[in-house]
Amino acid sequence: MAAPRRVLIVNPTSGRGRAQRLDLVGHCRARGIETVIRQAGDDISELARTAVARGAEVLGMAGGDGSQAAVAAVAAEYNVPFVCVPAGTRNHFALDVGLDRKDVIGALDAFLDGTERRIDLARVNDRVFVNNTSMGLYGRIVQSREYRDAKLRAVIEELPDLVGPVAERFDLRFIGPDGREHADAALLLVSNNPYLFDPLPGSGTRGAMDGGTLGVVCLTNGPPWQGVQEWATPAFRVESDKAVEVGLDGEATVMDPPLVFASLPSALRIRVPRT
């Protein structure tokens, strides 16, 4: 019986050229894994669709979280097993599916002798995400050098000192866990499964990736400050009178309202190395 056709899409610019520094293509060649190198201007989703159309039976992505989401969406659509290779900068998704983010080459073992399980994806309008979508101030804060590597909880705790009466108001309207409508928010983050804000070292930032729910974190504008609200829900909707700036798995984009979020339970067949 012929070996399944294994294809890895590689984003050579992710992680400041991490794939090239590690000779990822050479390691793939030695393992019988085909590689597709993304060129400037290429649509990653279209590269993934082409790979499936040409017979890929296992599909992987070497890049950051935004690239992972694009290829994972195609893999889920065609019910093809997906392999995450953490060649990006922070690789949050890789951590939460149980990978060693420092072992890029070791992640290739999932193509050859991996274990498979189903995990959730999430969607906002027509875009799939694997980690989170941020709106309001948080999406801007995490782009700064000072906060880039800070834990989410630490960032949230600093927000009352960073937002005041003269701060920009974000037009983000939604229904809270109490059933009441909120008119605006300084911070609004929707995640694919809820985050654990104080996880054990090495355990990932989400307790599970198969709970079939979204996690919502909200800090409404003030004062007085009411504190951070966190809740889980299978669906969520954000209204606004203007286009909304969002951070989608760490990538900046603008989306037309309403923003309709949904969990996609067990949508993705993910493979990880046995070790």
C-alpha positions as CSV (number, residue, x, y, z in Angstrom):
1,M,0.0,0.0,0.0
2,A,1.4,3.4,-1.0
3,A,2.2,5.8,1.8
4,P,-0.3,8.7,2.2
5,R,0.6,11.8,0.4
6,R,1.9,14.3,3.0
7,V,2.1,18.0,2.2
8,L,3.5,20.8,4.4
9,I,3.0,24.5,3.4
10,V,5.9,26.6,4.6
11,N,5.7,30.3,5.3
12,P,9.4,31.3,5.0
13,T,9.0,34.7,6.6
14,S,7.4,33.5,9.8
15,G,9.5,33.6,13.0
16,R,12.0,35.8,11.2
17,G,12.9,33.0,8.8
18,R,12.9,30.2,11.3
19,A,12.1,27.5,8.7
20,Q,15.1,28.4,6.6
21,R,17.5,28.6,9.6
22,L,16.5,25.1,10.6
23,D,16.5,23.7,7.0
24,L,12.9,22.6,7.4
25,V,12.6,21.7,3.7
26,G,15.6,19.4,3.9
27,H,14.2,17.6,6.9
28,C,10.9,17.2,5.1
29,R,12.6,15.8,2.1
30,A,14.4,13.2,4.2
31,R,11.0,12.1,5.6
32,G,9.1,12.0,2.3
33,I,7.0,15.0,3.1
34,E,6.3,17.3,0.2
35,T,6.7,21.1,0.8
36,V,4.9,24.0,-0.7
37,I,6.8,27.3,-0.1
38,R,4.6,30.3,0.1
39,Q,5.8,33.1,-2.1
40,A,5.0,36.8,-1.6
41,G,1.4,37.5,-2.6
42,D,0.3,33.8,-2.4
43,D,-3.0,33.1,-0.7
44,I,-2.3,30.4,1.9
45,S,-5.9,29.1,1.8
46,E,-5.6,28.6,-2.0
47,L,-2.3,26.8,-1.6
48,A,-4.0,24.5,0.9
49,R,-6.9,23.9,-1.4
50,T,-4.6,23.1,-4.3
51,A,-2.7,20.6,-2.2
52,V,-5.9,18.8,-1.3
53,A,-7.1,18.8,-4.9
54,R,-3.8,17.2,-5.9
55,G,-4.2,14.4,-3.5
56,A,-2.8,15.5,-0.1
57,E,-4.0,13.1,2.5
58,V,-2.3,14.8,5.5
59,L,-1.9,18.6,5.4
60,G,0.3,20.7,7.6
61,M,1.4,24.3,8.1
62,A,4.7,25.7,9.2
63,G,4.2,29.3,10.3
64,G,2.5,31.5,12.8
65,D,-1.0,31.2,14.2
66,G,-2.7,33.2,11.5
67,S,-1.3,30.8,8.9
68,Q,-2.2,27.8,11.0
69,A,-5.8,29.0,11.1
70,A,-6.0,29.4,7.3
71,V,-4.7,25.9,6.6
72,A,-6.6,24.3,9.4
73,A,-9.9,25.8,8.0
74,V,-9.2,24.0,4.7
75,A,-8.2,20.8,6.4
76,A,-11.5,20.9,8.4
77,E,-13.5,21.6,5.3
78,Y,-12.2,18.5,3.5
79,N,-11.9,16.4,6.7
80,V,-8.1,16.0,6.1
81,P,-5.8,15.4,9.1
82,F,-3.9,18.6,10.0
83,V,-0.3,18.9,11.4
84,C,0.9,22.1,13.2
85,V,4.6,22.9,12.8
86,P,5.5,25.8,15.1
87,A,7.7,27.9,12.9
88,G,6.2,31.2,13.9
89,T,7.2,33.7,16.6
90,R,5.0,32.8,19.6
91,N,3.1,29.7,18.4
92,H,0.3,29.8,21.0
93,F,-1.8,27.3,19.1
94,A,1.0,24.8,19.0
95,L,1.4,25.1,22.8
96,D,-2.3,24.5,23.4
97,V,-2.4,21.3,21.2
98,G,0.5,19.9,23.2
99,L,3.5,20.6,21.1
100,D,7.0,21.6,22.2
101,R,7.2,25.0,20.6
102,K,11.0,24.8,20.6
103,D,11.1,21.5,18.7
104,V,10.1,22.5,15.2
105,I,11.7,19.5,13.5
106,G,10.2,17.1,16.0
107,A,6.7,18.3,15.0
108,L,7.2,16.6,11.6
109,D,6.9,13.2,13.3
110,A,3.2,13.8,13.4
111,F,3.1,13.2,9.6
112,L,4.8,9.8,10.0
113,D,3.6,8.3,13.3
114,G,1.3,10.7,15.0
115,T,-1.7,10.4,17.2
116,E,-4.9,11.9,16.1
117,R,-7.8,13.5,17.9
118,R,-10.5,16.0,17.1
119,I,-10.5,19.6,18.4
120,D,-12.6,22.7,18.0
121,L,-12.2,25.6,15.7
122,A,-14.0,28.9,15.9
123,R,-15.4,31.3,13.4
124,V,-16.2,35.0,13.2
125,N,-18.3,35.8,10.1
126,D,-16.4,34.1,7.3
127,R,-13.1,33.8,9.0
128,V,-11.9,30.8,11.0
129,F,-9.5,31.3,14.0
130,V,-7.7,28.8,16.2
131,N,-6.8,31.1,19.1
132,N,-8.8,34.3,19.6
133,T,-10.2,37.5,18.2
134,S,-9.5,40.7,20.1
135,M,-11.3,44.0,19.9
136,G,-11.0,47.3,21.6
137,L,-7.8,48.3,23.5
138,Y,-6.3,44.9,24.1
139,G,-5.6,44.3,20.4
140,R,-3.5,47.5,20.4
141,I,-1.8,46.9,23.7
142,V,-0.4,43.5,22.8
143,Q,1.3,45.1,19.7
144,S,3.5,47.2,22.0
145,R,7.0,46.1,22.9
146,E,6.2,46.5,26.6
147,Y,3.3,44.2,26.7
148,R,4.0,41.7,23.9
149,D,5.3,38.9,26.1
150,A,3.1,39.7,29.1
151,K,0.5,37.2,30.4
152,L,-3.0,38.1,29.4
153,R,-4.0,38.4,33.1
154,A,-1.2,40.9,33.7
155,V,-2.3,43.0,30.8
156,I,-5.9,43.1,31.9
157,E,-4.9,44.1,35.4
158,E,-3.0,47.1,34.0
159,L,-6.0,48.3,31.9
160,P,-7.7,50.5,34.6
161,D,-4.5,52.6,34.7
162,L,-4.4,52.9,30.9
163,V,-8.0,53.8,30.3
164,G,-9.6,56.9,31.7
165,P,-12.4,59.4,31.0
166,V,-10.6,60.9,28.0
167,A,-9.6,57.6,26.5
168,E,-11.1,56.5,23.2
169,R,-14.5,54.8,23.4
170,F,-15.0,51.7,21.3
171,D,-18.4,51.1,19.8
172,L,-18.8,47.5,20.7
173,R,-22.3,46.4,21.7
174,F,-23.1,42.9,22.9
175,I,-25.2,40.9,25.4
176,G,-23.4,39.9,28.6
177,P,-23.8,36.8,30.6
178,D,-26.5,38.5,32.7
179,G,-28.7,39.0,29.5
180,R,-28.2,42.7,29.5
181,E,-26.9,44.7,26.6
182,H,-23.5,46.5,27.0
183,A,-23.0,49.6,25.0
184,D,-19.2,49.7,24.8
185,A,-16.1,47.9,26.0
186,A,-12.5,48.9,26.5
187,L,-11.5,45.2,26.0
188,L,-13.3,42.4,24.3
189,L,-11.7,39.1,23.5
190,V,-13.4,36.0,22.1
191,S,-11.4,32.7,22.2
192,N,-11.7,29.2,20.8
193,N,-12.4,27.6,24.2
194,P,-11.9,29.6,27.4
195,Y,-8.5,30.6,28.6
196,L,-7.0,29.7,31.9
197,F,-5.3,32.8,33.2
198,D,-2.9,31.1,35.5
199,P,-2.1,27.8,33.8
200,L,0.6,25.4,35.1
201,P,3.9,25.8,33.3
202,G,3.9,23.9,30.1
203,S,0.3,23.0,30.3
204,G,-1.0,25.5,27.7
205,T,-3.2,28.5,28.0
206,R,-6.5,26.7,27.5
207,G,-7.5,23.7,29.6
208,A,-9.1,21.9,26.7
209,M,-9.5,22.4,23.0
210,D,-12.7,20.3,22.6
211,G,-15.2,21.9,24.9
212,G,-17.4,23.2,22.1
213,T,-17.6,26.7,23.5
214,L,-16.1,30.2,23.1
215,G,-14.5,32.0,25.9
216,V,-15.4,35.7,26.3
217,V,-13.3,38.2,28.3
218,C,-14.7,41.7,28.7
219,L,-13.8,44.9,30.4
220,T,-16.4,47.6,30.0
221,N,-15.5,51.3,30.0
222,G,-15.6,53.2,33.2
223,P,-15.1,54.4,35.9
224,P,-16.4,53.0,38.1
225,W,-14.6,49.8,37.2
226,Q,-16.7,46.7,37.5
227,G,-13.8,44.3,36.9
228,V,-13.3,41.8,34.3
229,Q,-16.1,39.5,33.2
230,E,-15.4,36.1,31.8
231,W,-17.9,33.5,30.5
232,A,-18.3,30.6,28.1
233,T,-20.9,30.5,25.3
234,P,-21.3,28.5,22.1
235,A,-22.1,31.7,20.1
236,F,-21.6,35.5,20.5
237,R,-22.5,38.6,18.5
238,V,-21.0,42.1,18.5
239,E,-22.8,45.1,17.0
240,S,-21.3,48.4,16.0
241,D,-22.1,51.4,13.8
242,K,-18.8,51.3,12.1
243,A,-16.2,48.8,10.9
244,V,-14.4,47.0,13.8
245,E,-10.7,46.7,14.1
246,V,-9.8,43.3,15.3
247,G,-6.8,41.1,16.0
248,L,-7.5,37.7,14.4
249,D,-5.0,35.2,15.8
250,G,-2.6,38.1,16.1
251,E,-3.1,39.5,12.7
252,A,-4.6,42.9,12.2
253,T,-7.7,43.2,10.1
254,V,-11.0,45.2,9.9
255,M,-14.4,43.5,9.8
256,D,-17.9,44.9,8.9
257,P,-20.4,44.5,11.7
258,P,-22.2,42.6,13.0
259,L,-19.4,40.2,14.1
260,V,-21.0,36.8,14.6
261,F,-19.0,34.3,16.5
262,A,-19.6,30.5,16.7
263,S,-17.8,27.5,18.0
264,L,-17.1,24.7,15.5
265,P,-17.0,21.7,17.8
266,S,-14.7,18.8,16.8
267,A,-14.2,20.4,13.4
268,L,-10.5,19.6,13.0
269,R,-8.6,16.3,12.9
270,I,-5.3,17.2,14.5
271,R,-2.2,15.0,14.5
272,V,0.6,15.5,17.0
273,P,3.8,13.4,17.6
274,R,3.4,10.4,19.8
275,T,6.1,11.8,22.1
